[in-house]
Amino acid sequence: MTEEDLVGKVIEQYTLLRCIGEGSFSEVYEAQCKNKFFACKVCEQEKQYNTELAAYTLLKNSGASLAIHSTGEYQGHKFIVMDLGTDARNLIFRGNIGKNLVAFLQVLDCVKICTEKGVNHNDIRESNIVFYEEQAKLIDFGTASFSSIGLSSSYSRKINPCLGTEGFNTRAYRDTENLARILAYFVRNSVQSSAQIKARLQAMAIDAQIQCRKAGTAQNTLNLLHSKLEEMLGLATYEPIKL
């Protein structure tokens, strides 16, 4: 089923308006129900669909992911309807350094919640971060894996992706290590910053990347980034805001 086949179609009460994202095995559409807008993800593979639902079920009401409004099947394709977030990349390019660092702190909190709930995203990058009602959320859990804690979900038991403690921790560490690169991205693409402050913050972000490669565990990486972020926020507060 192509994008042209789905635009304009009504899935349950949701009208698909336009394609806003696509991956190897799914497409995401902006959908409308009455006067509200949502995101509708259409999955080609049932395993990906089950993995997504397992993650969203475990993270329900945690603040780390978007709320799910409907799930089901349409013409042989599984779908998930969720809140419609704003791509983090659209906000980062408009934000000053201080605002973007606070936004990154929210991303860290999302990853910490996922780890506590036994969910490892496995694909944390800029395009998989959105903001909904001024709060960071993680999206696209199609390649997620779960620890024994996460296997409490009926969907995660169905796909049975438990890696064991060692395997889960290894992937979790790689995910958190990637956060240091995203921190550098947040700083590098900020606006309204003095050249001197921006240079110092970029140097600190690069240093965080180097230290995270030596952290050894996901928890150590999160702790290191939290500490580095507090230091950076202290410096960023001295930046005058240009109105």
N, C-alpha and C positions, 0 to 999 in steps of 0.2 A: 504494500500500500504506500503510495507516494504522498508527498506533502500536498500536491494539488488535489488528491483524492479526499483529504481530510479537512482542508480549509472550508469553512461554511457548514460542515456537518455538526449535528447536535448529538452529543453523547450524554445520555440521561437528560438533565436540564441545562447542560453546559454547551454553548455554541463556540466552536473553535474558530478564532478570528484570524490568526496568523502564526506561522512557525517562528519561534524565538530562539531555538537552539536545537542542535542535533549531534548525535554521537554515532558510534559504530552500530549500535543495536537499538537506538531509541530516538524519538523526536519529542521536543517540548513545544507546546502551543499556548499562546495566550487565549484564555477562554472567558466567556461572559455568561453570567447567570443573573437575570434581572439587571440591576444596576451595579453589580459587583464583578470584579475581575479576578481570575485565578490562573494558575499554571496547570496544564494537563500534560502529563508525561505518558507517551504511548510506547510500550516496550514490545520489541519483536521476539525476545526470548523469555520464556517463563522463568528460567533460573534467575535472570536479572530482576524480573518483577518480584519474585519471592525474596530475593536478597534485599531489595529496596524496602519492601513491606516489613521484613524482619527488623531492619535498622530503625525505620520510622516507628514501629510498634514499641521497641525498646526505649526509644528516645522521646516518646509521647509526653508532653507537658514538661519536658526537661529544659526547654529554652534553647537547645542546641540545633534543632531542626524545625522546618516548617510544619504547620498543622495539616493533616490529611482530612479532606472533606468527602472523598468518595473513591472507591476502587471497583474494578470489575473488568468485563471483557466487551469489546466492540468489534464485530466482524473479524473475529479470530485474533485480535490483538488485545493484550492486557493494558489497562490504563490506571493511572493514579492522578487524582485531582488534589491539588494542594494550594496553599497561599501563594500569591504572586510576589516574589521579592524583587529587589533592585540589584542588578549586577554590581558587585563591589568595585569593579574596575571603573564604572561610570561615576561612582562617588569619590574614589580615591583621587582622580584627576582634578576634582573640584575642591578638595579639602586641604586645609593647612596642615602643617606638621603635627601640631598638638592634637587636632581632631583625628587625624589618621592613626596616630599612635594609640589613642583611646579605642578606636575601631579595632585595631589589631589585638588589643587586650581582650576585647570581646571574643575574637576568634580563638585566642588561647583558652578562654573559659569554655567555649564550645568543644574543643578537642579534649579538654580535661573531663568534661561531662561524658563524652563518648567513651573514653577509657574507663571511667568508673562504671558505666553501664555495660561494659563488655563488648563495645562496638569499635572496630578499627576501620576507618574510612578507606584507607589504601590509595586514595587519589586526591589528596589535599593540594589544591592549587588555586590561583586567583579566580579562575572561571567557576569554581565550585564553592564560592563564597558569595552570599547575597545578604542584603539588609532588608529587614521587614519591621516596620514600625520602629526604626532607628536602632535595631538590634541585629547583630551579626548572626547568621544561620549558615549551616553547612548543607549542601545539596548534593545530589547524584551519588547515592550509596550503592550503585549497581555492582561495584567490585569489593564491597565491604566483606570483612571476615569477623568472626565472633569468638570470644573466649568462652570458657565453660559458664561464666556468669551470663553471657548473652544468649545461651541456648535455652533460656526459660521461655522464649517466644516460640509459638507453634510454627511460625514461618521459618525461623532459623533452625528448628529441629528438622523441618522438611528438607532443607538444603544441606544441613549437617556440615557446615564449613569449619567446625572447631579445629583449630590448629594445634591445640595443646598450649601450655603456658609459654614454652620457649618460642614456638613459631609465632604466636600472637604478639609476644613482647618484641620480637625482632621486627615485625611489620609496624608495630606501633612506634618503635624508635625511628624507623625510616620516615614515617609520616610526620612525627614531631620535628625531626631534623630538617625536613622540608619547610617547616614554619620559619626558620631563620632566613631562608631565601625570600619568603613572602614578606617578612619584616623589611628586608632591604628594598623590595619592590614598593611597599607602602611609603617608605621614606623617599626613595628616588623620584617617585611620581607626584610628590606633594607640591603644592603651590603656596604662595604668600609667605615664603620663608626667606630670611636673610641668607645670603650666600655663605657667610661664615658659620651660622648655626647649622645650615643644611649640610655643609661639608663635615662638620663634627659628628652630626647624627649619622651620616652615611658611613663614616669611619667606624662608629660604634656598632652599626648594623653588620658591617663586614666582620668585625671582631666577634660578634655573636655567632656568625656562621662558622668561623674557625673553631670557637669553643664548643659549639654544638656537635661538631664532628668527633669530639673527644669525650662527650658526655656519657656515652655508654648505654644509657637506658632512656626510655620515653619520659619517665618521671624526672630524671636529672635534667633532661633537655627543657621540659616545661618550667622547672624551677629556675634554671639558668635564664631563660627568656623572660620570665616574670621579673627577675632581679634586674636584668639589663633594661627592661622596659621602664621600670621605675626610675632608673638613672636617666634614661632618655627623656622621660616626661618632665623630670625636674629641670632639664636644660631647655626643653621646648616651651615651658611656661614663661620664659623670659622673652619669647618672640612677640613683638607687637602685632596685633591683628589688624590687617588693612581692610578698611570698610569701603 
